[in-house]
Structure formats: structure tokens, C-alpha cells
Amino acid sequence: MKRPTFYGVLLVAVWLTIFMAADCMAVRVKDIASLQGVRNNQLLGYGLVTGLNGTGDDMKKSRFTLQSVYNMIVRNGVTISPDNINDIKLKNIAAVMVTAQLTPFARPGSTIDVLVSSIGDAKSLAGGTLLMTPLHGADNQVYAVAQGPLAIGAFSFGGKAAQAQKNHPNAGTIPGGAIVESTVPVALGENGQLVYQLSNADFTTANNMAEVINANFGPETAFPLDSGAVRINIPTQLQDNTVQFIASIESLDVQADSRAKVVVNERTGTIVMGKDVRLSTVAVSHGNLSLIIKENTDVVQPNPLGAGQTAATPNTNIAISEEPGQLVLIDMKEGVTIGEIATALNAIGATPRDLIAIFQAIKASGSMNGELVIL
């Protein structure tokens, strides 16, 4: 019986063949490119979570938590002698790091989600409430302030002899838990130009994108700067309505291209094969498995009395043997796809590990016209 994992591998290959039957794939501009300068900004803050059920930081091990609690109490008008700082109990308090992403065009007063993670030795943050925590950007300026009850989705209970835990109790989220106080300015259409950055740099895709834009908005509107960026000149009649122009650009369909790749993951046995990968002359022997690929050209002659013409048709032959034998190497005039090899090896039940080893050897021999990516 063939391994179920290998059926999954071939299923992936079949679906790739179906969905990538065309030479290129038409996608919207907004799915393959983004405006330069329009991006998320990372925010970070240090805070305290209170209200824990005895699962907070250990006072003896997390001295920074003790110092933070002391500073917070003093700022709120409670007088405590520094000599009595050890009288503070931390079992219901935990020190945490708070992270968030400031979305582009966020306005003061809008809310963003935050992630809260313990940095001490707290056993669980379940039931805790994050106290007011300023969130700073890379320039050390405050852009948002976070506060609120945590959503954990986990628990951890137990004693000295046994413990029960579900999911991860030392990190949680606060949906809409931070209020934006300041924004990062974004200049749209500065100097009457826009620059789109491609998610996957490719010269063909960049050129196709520029041609589609020029076909819809006139020549000299778009120009590919390199494989990863396309510069767009905003038409004079649309410079007062940049948003409408951007929406029109992002809805255009572009023929996206990419490099031929084979991606393998030996840990899971997953193999994903691109449609453009081709093999040149190759003969493979793996263990007691032998594989020979050859390409012949059949010449068809018309009837002597007919009006037809002589035609040449390619004919690919793939032979597999499980017995040791001598391989005969025959030059091929046209490449054979990886999918044809996978189908042939599947016929005799080759495992994903066999395929991975074979593809690595083929790439090392220089017979694979494409990129091999190993995860």
C-alpha cells in the first residue's frame, strides 16, 4: 500500500497543474504590489498585568517586577520607604511586554489590537488586566496607549503532584486594547508620482504591470524602475483625486510571472513543484530503483497521393526498473517536466523521502532547470 503522505504530494502537484495551466496567472495589482511608504509600524511597551489568581511573578526571582510595582505605587501618591520594598507581594502581578502594529492611515482615537507576553516567571496571565502602558515606536515616541482585560484562551492549574494545562497561558491579546494617540504621516502622490513595490521582485511582472497601466491610462504613465518597483505618474486630471486613481490602479489585472521552483520539506515529506520546472538529459538510479528518461521525435509522412505535409511530433518515454541494471543515457531535444517524473515514480510507490533525495541529486547534477528550495 502506498503511503498516504505521498498521495498528498501528488495531489498538490495535480492541483498546481490545473490552476497553473496558463503560461501566466492574472492577478490584481493590489495582490502583488503595495504603495511605497504605506506600511505597518511596530510598537512596543513595558507594562504590568494585575488581578492574577496567585500565578504572578516570583518576588525573589523577578526583581525588575518588584521595582516596577514600587515605582507605580509611588507615582500614584502612596508613600513607601525603599527599605520596605520587600514587603510588596507579587503573586497577583506579572511584568509583560506589549506589542502592536500601527496600521497606515490610523487616526488619533482609533483602536488597534495588542499582544501581551510575560517576561518574568508568571505561571499564567489568565484573568489579568493590563495597566495603562505607553507604546513606543522605533523613534521612542509614544504612538498609542494600551489597557484592558486580557483574552487568554488557556488555563494552567495544578499542585505539587499534578498539573493540567491547555494552550499557552503566558500570552494573551486585547482586541482593540490600544488607543492611537499619534500617527505616522504618509504622503500620497508626492510630486505627482506613486511608487509600487512588488511583493516578489520579478522583471517580467514589473514590465507587465507597467504595460497594463499604460494601456489603461495612456503611454508614459508607468515605468518599471527595476524588478521590484514600478513608478507611476498621476495623470493631471486625477491629481486632485489620488484615492480614486489608486483604487483604479489596484483593480487592474496583471499577468504575474515567477521563477521555476521545487520546494521540499524533508521533515513533513511535503513537495511542491512549479509548472515551469524542466529537466534536461538525465538518468536516475536510487537504491534498487532505476529511472531512464529519453525524448524521441516521431516523423509522420503523408500519403504519397495526398496533400498533407511531413510533421515531426515529440515522444517522451519514461522507463522504470526496480532491479539493478546499467543506465543508458540518451540526449533529449526537449525537457521533461518534474510532474512526469513524479507520476512515474508514484506508479511503483516511491516515498516522499525518495523523491526528495532524487530531486536533490538531479539539481546537483545540473539537470534541473529551476530553483530547488529546501525548508
Salt bridges, closest charged atoms under 4 A:
ASP31 OD2 - ARG28 NE 3.04
GLU266 OE2 - ARG353 NH1 2.98
ASP276 OD1 - LYS275 NZ 2.86
ASP354 OD1 - HIS286 NE2 3.03
GLU371 OE1 - ARG259 NH1 3.73
